[in-house]
Each structure stands twice: as structure tokens, then as C-alpha cells.
Amino acid sequence: MEKATIAIDTKLPRQDAYGAIAVPVYHTAAYEFETAKDMADAFCGRVLAPDYSRVMNPTVMHLEETVKALTGATNVFAFCSGMAAISNALLAVVEQGKNIVTSSHLFGNTVALTTKTLARLGVETKQINLLDLDAVRNAIDENTACLYLEIVTNPQLEVADLSALAEIAHERNIPLIADTTVIPFTQFSAKALGVDIEVVSSTKYISGGATSLGGLVIDYGTFPVVNQRIRFELLFNVGSYMSPHAAYMQSLGLETLDARYRVQSANALALARKLQSVPEIKRVNYIGLEDNPFYALARKQFGETSGAMLTIDLADKQACFHFIDHLQLIRRATNLFDNKTLAIHPYSTIFGPFSRSQKQAMDVFDTTIRLSVGLEDVDDIFADIVQAVEGLP
């Protein structure tokens, strides 16, 4: 069965009492049991049945089961945000005295999570160049808990070799954890590339137009401790499970993901090509452009589509602010992969709290605008950009 069909026709975990076609929203905190034994079996995990909605809910379970069917995962856990998914995935593998090997090219809040929050708990973060495989090998030691990366970094748009990194990680018996948000899991198989655990901000493509916050941990079962710690420890003790209403919205979004993504990725490629001819734009960075240094590797790993995020560089910060202030169609907003096209200046917003030297080390520059390309007509998106840069040096 094709993935577009699976996303729409995955059955509910249990038959709905009224035969509802759309997944019902089970807005309830607790569940009644027939017997004391049934209750004990649910609470102790001997049967997969909801006992309390901080841990398990039928609406959320339907989303989890659909993603499980789409990815071939062993376990899927839905959380209240992308950052909650990242946090839970990392908390499932780290402990005091351990370290995480990762890149300096990470989303701003992920950098803060690893270098501040987890550091206070006694977890070290080693930021290295993941394109240098020898550096990766040398960074991993007996205390390394995992190798973590974004499959396409935000906003640098760097692509690392997942199969090569997986081989290194598995030689040292540690999991490769990858944030795959930028390319939907309907388009490629992270499992086939050796990824052990995927984290996804389902707020993005899956929610279907930025309707709700959410995150997913997609566990391929190669490191069983992940399932044990998330299911029987973190869901109970941290309490960041997805809400049933968000799961309902995201189940609807998942049904149209393939159709929306095809338009958005095609728009992004067409827009990137058009923007190369605009003299005020100093650089267009998109991994789908044939002259991009990561083009060949991205095609090999992700197939023929390259996502809906690109960046442009203007002359300076002043030009970037002028551009953003003069947009008429494109929205001045954070987030990625809304139905609407969005623009943001990462240097002064997402990475605003970091020092100049920190931003320089992360290759985040004040000349860069990040664009999330939506579903509008690509000629209209292009026309808005052209009028917004008009008169810039």
C-alpha cells in the first residue's frame, strides 16, 4: 500500500462505538475498567490500553499508529511540541557523566537545550563538524550516549551523510538520533539510512497549516532502552504527552501531507531558481539547486524533493530588515511549512539570545533571511520578494 493511502486509511486502534470515519477526539482524563485485573494490566503495561491521558489517549494513539505504519517504526510517541520530542529522545539515552556528540549547526533552542539545560544535569555536549567523519570518530568515547543531528540544518542547510554516521555510531554501540523535520518521513526512509531514532516537529508539515503544536519520537527498536524509558518513565514523570485535540488536528493534516508537500517542495525549487536572477540577492541557498554542494547527497538520501525551506542573503542586516518590513504577501513569522509563505531573520530572532561570536561559530549570519515556502502561486511569492528588495544595493 502506498504511503498516501496509509496516511488516510489507517484504522483506529479500536472500533469506534458509532463507526466514526474520522478519529474522534477523546477529551477525557481517565478511563473506566471492567475489572481490577484489567486496570492493573493497563497500568503496568501488560496490555496496550489507555489508563490516563497524560500517558495514553485513543486520539493520540491513532496518530501514533498511523506514523508507525508510514515509517515501519517499532514505537511512536507523540508529544506536545517538537522541543518536547527532542528533549524526551535525549533524556531517554543520557545520564549524568554522559556526553552527546553533535554539530554546532543546530536550531537555536536545541543548542540551548544541550549546552545549558542538559549541561546543568551533568551531560556534556561536543559540537563538531559532522562532515568530517574522522572528527566524529575521535569525538565519540566510552561516555558518549548518542550521535545527534538535523538531516538538513536550520538555517545553514547543511546535509551530512547519514549512512556513514550510522556506521560510525553503530561501531561504538550508540544510537544515531536525527531530527528529520525538514524532509517528511513520507518521502524517504530514515530507517534504511541507519537512523535509530527520528524526532520530528509535527507542528510543521504534519499539522496542515500550523493548526497545532506537536512532536514525534519515532523509535526503530534498535536500542530497546528508549522505548522502556519513554513509555514507563518519561511519559509518567515529565508529562509532555500530546493533547487529544492536537492529535486530531494532526491526524487530519497527515491525510493531506503528501499532496501539500508536493506543491510546497515544487514551489521552493521554482522560487529558488527564479531568485538566482535577482541582482539584490547575493546568495540563494537551497539543497535542490544543482550547484548546491549538498545536491547530490541530498538526492541520494531524500529522493527527488528537497523540502520547502531556503535562505537568501542580502547585503547586510539593514537590507534584511528593509526586506522584511516591505513584504506584502509573505508573512513575517516564525515556524516552518505553514500553508502560507513565511520569512524571518534568524540572526536577530531565533538566535537572538546568542552572542555575536556564538552565532559566528554556528554560521548564522546577519545577512540571511530564511523563507518557508507555502502553497501560494509561486509567481506571486516571487513578485512579493522582488518588490521588497527593490532599491536595495
C-alpha positions as CSV (number, residue, x, y, z in Angstrom):
1,M,0.0,0.0,0.0
2,E,1.3,3.5,-0.9
3,K,2.1,6.0,1.8
4,A,-0.5,8.5,0.7
5,T,-3.1,5.7,1.2
6,I,-1.7,4.6,4.5
7,A,-1.9,8.2,5.8
8,I,-5.6,8.3,5.1
9,D,-6.8,4.8,5.7
10,T,-5.0,3.5,8.8
11,K,-7.7,2.1,11.0
12,L,-8.5,3.3,14.6
13,P,-6.8,1.2,17.3
14,R,-10.3,0.0,18.3
15,Q,-13.6,0.2,16.5
16,D,-15.4,3.4,17.4
17,A,-18.8,2.8,19.1
18,Y,-20.5,4.8,16.4
19,G,-18.4,3.8,13.5
20,A,-16.9,7.3,13.0
21,I,-14.7,7.6,9.9
22,A,-12.7,10.5,11.3
23,V,-10.9,9.8,14.5
24,P,-13.0,11.0,17.5
25,V,-11.5,13.5,19.9
26,Y,-11.4,11.7,23.3
27,H,-11.4,14.7,25.6
28,T,-11.1,12.7,28.8
29,A,-8.5,12.4,31.5
30,A,-9.3,8.9,32.8
31,Y,-10.8,5.6,31.6
32,E,-13.1,3.1,33.3
33,F,-12.2,-0.6,33.5
34,E,-14.3,-3.7,33.7
35,T,-12.2,-5.4,36.4
36,A,-9.4,-4.7,38.8
37,K,-7.2,-7.1,36.8
38,D,-7.9,-5.1,33.6
39,M,-6.9,-1.9,35.4
40,A,-3.7,-3.4,36.8
41,D,-2.7,-4.8,33.4
42,A,-3.1,-1.4,31.8
43,F,-1.2,0.5,34.5
44,C,1.7,-2.0,34.4
45,G,1.9,-2.1,30.7
46,R,0.9,-5.7,30.2
47,V,-1.7,-4.6,27.7
48,L,-1.7,-1.6,25.4
49,A,-4.7,0.3,26.7
50,P,-5.2,3.8,27.9
51,D,-5.2,4.3,31.6
52,Y,-4.7,8.1,32.0
53,S,-4.4,10.7,29.3
54,R,-1.0,12.0,30.5
55,V,0.4,8.7,29.2
56,M,-2.0,7.3,26.6
57,N,-5.1,8.6,24.8
58,P,-7.1,7.0,21.9
59,T,-7.0,10.0,19.7
60,V,-3.2,10.4,20.1
61,M,-2.7,6.6,19.7
62,H,-4.4,6.8,16.3
63,L,-1.8,9.4,15.2
64,E,1.0,7.3,16.6
65,E,-0.3,4.2,14.9
66,T,-0.6,6.0,11.5
67,V,3.0,7.3,11.8
68,K,4.1,3.8,12.8
69,A,2.5,2.3,9.7
70,L,4.1,5.0,7.5
71,T,7.6,4.6,8.8
72,G,7.9,1.0,9.8
73,A,8.8,2.1,13.3
74,T,8.7,-0.2,16.3
75,N,7.3,2.6,18.6
76,V,6.0,6.1,18.0
77,F,5.4,8.6,20.8
78,A,3.6,11.9,20.3
79,F,4.5,14.9,22.4
80,C,3.1,18.4,22.9
81,S,5.9,20.1,20.8
82,G,8.9,19.4,18.7
83,M,11.2,20.5,21.5
84,A,9.4,18.1,23.9
85,A,10.1,15.3,21.4
86,I,13.8,16.2,21.2
87,S,14.0,16.5,25.0
88,N,12.4,13.2,25.6
89,A,14.5,11.4,23.0
90,L,17.7,12.7,24.5
91,L,16.6,12.1,28.1
92,A,15.9,8.5,27.2
93,V,19.6,7.9,26.4
94,V,21.6,10.3,28.6
95,E,22.5,10.3,32.2
96,Q,24.9,12.2,34.4
97,G,28.5,11.9,33.2
98,K,27.5,11.1,29.6
99,N,28.0,13.2,26.5
100,I,26.2,13.9,23.3
101,V,28.2,14.3,20.0
102,T,26.5,16.7,17.7
103,S,27.0,19.6,15.3
104,S,27.3,23.3,16.0
105,H,24.7,23.7,13.2
106,L,21.5,23.1,15.2
107,F,18.3,25.0,15.7
108,G,18.8,27.6,18.4
109,N,16.6,26.0,21.1
110,T,18.2,22.7,20.5
111,V,21.6,24.3,21.1
112,A,20.3,25.8,24.3
113,L,18.8,22.5,25.5
114,T,22.0,20.6,25.0
115,T,24.5,23.2,26.2
116,K,22.5,24.8,29.0
117,T,19.6,22.6,30.3
118,L,21.3,19.2,29.9
119,A,24.6,20.6,31.0
120,R,23.1,21.5,34.4
121,L,22.2,17.8,34.7
122,G,25.8,16.8,34.1
123,V,25.6,16.0,30.4
124,E,28.3,17.3,28.2
125,T,27.8,18.3,24.6
126,K,30.5,18.0,22.0
127,Q,29.9,20.2,19.0
128,I,32.0,19.1,16.0
129,N,31.9,19.2,12.2
130,L,29.7,16.2,11.2
131,L,31.0,16.4,7.6
132,D,34.4,15.3,9.0
133,L,34.0,11.6,9.7
134,D,37.4,11.3,11.3
135,A,36.4,14.1,13.7
136,V,33.2,12.2,14.5
137,R,35.1,9.0,15.3
138,N,37.6,10.9,17.5
139,A,34.8,12.7,19.4
140,I,33.0,9.5,20.4
141,D,34.3,8.0,23.7
142,E,33.1,5.5,26.3
143,N,30.8,8.1,27.8
144,T,29.0,9.1,24.6
145,A,25.3,8.4,24.8
146,C,24.3,9.2,21.2
147,L,25.2,10.9,17.9
148,Y,22.6,13.7,17.2
149,L,22.0,15.8,14.2
150,E,19.5,17.5,11.9
151,I,19.2,15.9,8.5
152,V,19.1,19.4,6.9
153,T,20.3,22.1,9.3
154,N,18.3,25.1,10.1
155,P,19.2,27.7,8.7
156,Q,22.6,26.7,7.3
157,L,21.1,23.9,5.1
158,E,24.0,21.5,5.7
159,V,23.4,17.9,4.8
160,A,25.5,15.1,6.5
161,D,26.0,11.6,5.3
162,L,23.5,9.6,7.4
163,S,24.7,6.1,6.4
164,A,28.3,6.9,7.1
165,L,27.4,8.5,10.5
166,A,25.2,5.5,11.3
167,E,28.0,3.1,10.6
168,I,30.3,5.0,13.0
169,A,27.6,5.2,15.7
170,H,26.8,1.5,15.5
171,E,30.5,0.6,15.6
172,R,30.5,2.2,19.0
173,N,27.1,0.8,20.0
174,I,25.4,4.2,20.3
175,P,22.2,5.4,18.6
176,L,22.0,7.8,15.8
177,I,19.3,10.3,16.6
178,A,18.1,12.5,13.7
179,D,15.8,15.5,13.6
180,T,14.1,14.8,10.2
181,T,11.6,17.7,10.3
182,V,12.8,19.4,7.1
183,I,12.0,16.4,4.8
184,P,8.8,14.5,5.6
185,F,9.1,10.8,6.5
186,T,6.7,10.1,3.7
187,Q,9.4,11.0,1.2
188,F,12.3,8.8,2.4
189,S,13.2,6.1,4.9
190,A,15.4,7.2,7.8
191,K,15.4,3.6,9.0
192,A,17.0,2.5,5.7
193,L,19.8,5.1,6.2
194,G,20.6,3.7,9.6
195,V,18.8,6.2,11.8
196,D,17.8,4.6,15.1
197,I,15.5,7.3,16.4
198,E,13.8,10.1,14.5
199,V,12.5,13.3,16.1
200,V,10.0,15.4,14.2
201,S,8.3,18.7,14.9
202,S,4.8,17.7,13.7
203,T,3.9,21.4,14.2
204,K,5.4,21.8,10.7
205,Y,4.4,19.8,7.7
206,I,2.1,17.4,9.5
207,S,-0.2,19.8,11.3
208,G,-1.5,21.0,8.0
209,G,-1.2,24.8,8.1
210,A,0.2,25.5,11.5
211,T,-3.0,24.4,13.3
212,S,-1.4,22.9,16.4
213,L,1.9,22.2,18.2
214,G,3.3,18.7,18.3
215,G,6.4,16.5,18.2
216,L,7.1,12.8,17.4
217,V,9.7,10.4,18.6
218,I,9.9,7.6,16.0
219,D,11.8,4.6,17.5
220,Y,13.0,1.8,15.3
221,G,13.6,-0.5,18.2
222,T,17.4,-0.9,17.8
223,F,18.0,0.4,21.3
224,P,15.2,-1.0,23.5
225,V,16.1,1.2,26.4
226,V,14.5,4.1,24.5
227,N,11.0,2.6,24.5
228,Q,11.3,1.5,28.1
229,R,12.4,4.9,29.4
230,I,9.9,6.9,27.4
231,R,6.9,4.6,27.9
232,F,7.4,3.7,31.5
233,E,9.4,6.7,32.9
234,L,9.3,9.9,30.9
235,L,5.6,9.9,30.0
236,F,4.7,9.4,33.6
237,N,7.3,11.6,35.2
238,V,7.8,14.5,32.7
239,G,4.2,14.8,31.4
240,S,4.6,16.2,27.9
241,Y,2.2,13.9,26.0
242,M,0.3,15.4,23.1
243,S,-3.2,16.6,23.7
244,P,-6.1,14.8,22.0
245,H,-7.2,17.9,20.2
246,A,-3.8,18.5,18.7
247,A,-3.6,14.8,17.7
248,Y,-7.0,15.2,16.0
249,M,-5.8,18.2,14.0
250,Q,-2.5,16.5,13.1
251,S,-4.2,13.3,12.0
252,L,-6.3,15.4,9.6
253,G,-3.1,17.2,8.5
254,L,-1.3,13.9,8.0
255,E,-4.0,12.8,5.5
256,T,-3.1,15.7,3.1
257,L,0.6,15.8,3.9
258,D,1.8,14.2,0.7
259,A,-0.4,16.4,-1.6
260,R,0.7,19.6,0.2
261,Y,4.3,18.7,0.4
262,R,4.5,18.0,-3.4
263,V,3.3,21.6,-4.1
264,Q,5.4,23.2,-1.4
265,S,8.7,21.5,-2.5
266,A,8.0,22.2,-6.2
267,N,7.3,25.9,-5.3
268,A,10.5,26.0,-3.3
269,L,12.6,24.7,-6.2
270,A,10.9,27.0,-8.7
271,L,11.3,30.0,-6.4
272,A,15.0,29.3,-5.7
273,R,15.7,29.2,-9.4
274,K,13.9,32.5,-10.0
275,L,15.6,34.2,-7.1
276,Q,19.0,33.5,-8.6
277,S,18.3,36.1,-11.3
278,V,17.5,38.9,-8.8
279,P,20.6,41.2,-8.5
280,E,19.8,42.4,-5.0
281,I,20.0,38.9,-3.7
282,K,23.7,38.0,-3.1
283,R,23.1,34.2,-2.5
284,V,20.3,31.7,-2.8
285,N,20.8,28.5,-0.6
286,Y,18.6,25.6,-1.4
287,I,19.7,22.0,-1.5
288,G,17.5,21.3,-4.6
289,L,19.7,23.6,-6.8
290,E,22.1,21.6,-9.0
291,D,25.0,23.8,-8.0
292,N,24.4,23.4,-4.3
293,P,27.3,21.5,-2.6
294,F,24.9,19.1,-0.9
295,Y,22.7,18.5,-4.0
296,A,24.0,15.0,-4.9
297,L,24.0,13.7,-1.3
298,A,20.5,15.2,-0.7
299,R,19.1,13.4,-3.8
300,K,20.7,10.2,-2.8
301,Q,19.3,10.3,0.8
302,F,15.9,12.1,0.3
303,G,14.9,11.4,-3.3
304,E,13.8,13.9,-5.8
305,T,12.3,16.6,-3.5
306,S,14.3,18.9,-1.3
307,G,12.0,20.4,1.2
308,A,10.3,23.8,1.4
309,M,12.9,25.8,3.3
310,L,15.5,28.0,1.6
311,T,17.6,31.1,2.5
312,I,18.6,34.2,0.7
313,D,21.4,36.6,1.6
314,L,21.2,40.3,1.2
315,A,23.9,43.0,1.5
316,D,23.6,43.5,5.3
317,K,21.3,43.4,8.3
318,Q,19.8,46.7,7.4
319,A,18.8,45.3,4.0
320,C,17.3,42.3,5.6
321,F,15.1,44.4,7.9
322,H,14.1,46.6,5.0
323,F,13.1,43.5,3.0
324,I,11.0,42.0,5.9
325,D,9.3,45.3,6.6
326,H,8.3,45.7,2.9
327,L,6.7,42.3,2.4
328,Q,3.1,42.4,1.4
329,L,2.1,38.8,0.8
330,I,4.7,36.8,2.7
331,R,4.1,36.7,6.4
332,R,6.6,38.0,8.9
333,A,6.5,35.0,11.2
334,T,8.5,32.1,12.7
335,N,7.6,28.4,12.1
336,L,8.2,26.3,9.0
337,F,6.0,24.7,6.4
338,D,2.8,26.5,7.1
339,N,0.4,26.7,4.0
340,K,1.5,30.3,3.9
341,T,5.0,31.5,2.9
342,L,6.9,32.9,6.0
343,A,10.0,35.0,6.3
344,I,12.3,35.5,9.3
345,H,15.7,36.9,10.1
346,P,17.2,34.1,12.2
347,Y,20.2,36.1,13.4
348,S,18.1,38.6,15.3
349,T,15.2,36.3,16.4
350,I,15.8,32.5,16.7
351,F,19.4,33.0,17.5
352,G,18.9,36.5,19.1
353,P,19.9,35.4,22.6
354,F,23.3,34.1,21.5
355,S,26.4,36.3,21.4
356,R,28.0,37.5,18.1
357,S,30.9,35.1,18.5
358,Q,28.5,32.2,19.2
359,K,26.4,33.0,16.1
360,Q,29.6,33.2,14.0
361,A,30.7,29.8,15.3
362,M,27.3,28.4,14.3
363,D,27.5,30.0,10.8
364,V,24.4,32.2,11.5
365,F,24.9,35.5,9.7
366,D,23.1,38.8,9.9
367,T,22.7,38.9,6.1
368,T,20.5,35.8,5.9
369,I,16.7,35.6,5.5
370,R,15.0,32.2,6.0
371,L,12.0,31.5,3.8
372,S,9.4,28.8,4.4
373,V,7.7,28.3,1.1
374,G,3.9,27.8,1.1
375,L,1.1,26.8,-1.2
376,E,0.6,30.2,-2.9
377,D,1.2,30.6,-6.6
378,V,5.0,30.7,-7.0
379,D,4.8,33.8,-9.3
380,D,3.0,35.7,-6.5
381,I,5.6,34.7,-4.0
382,F,8.4,35.8,-6.3
383,A,6.7,39.1,-7.2
384,D,6.5,39.9,-3.5
385,I,10.2,39.3,-2.9
386,V,11.1,41.3,-5.9
387,Q,9.2,44.4,-4.8
388,A,10.5,44.0,-1.2
389,V,14.2,44.1,-2.4
390,E,13.6,46.9,-4.9
391,G,16.1,49.7,-4.4
392,L,18.5,47.7,-2.2
393,P,22.2,47.7,-3.0
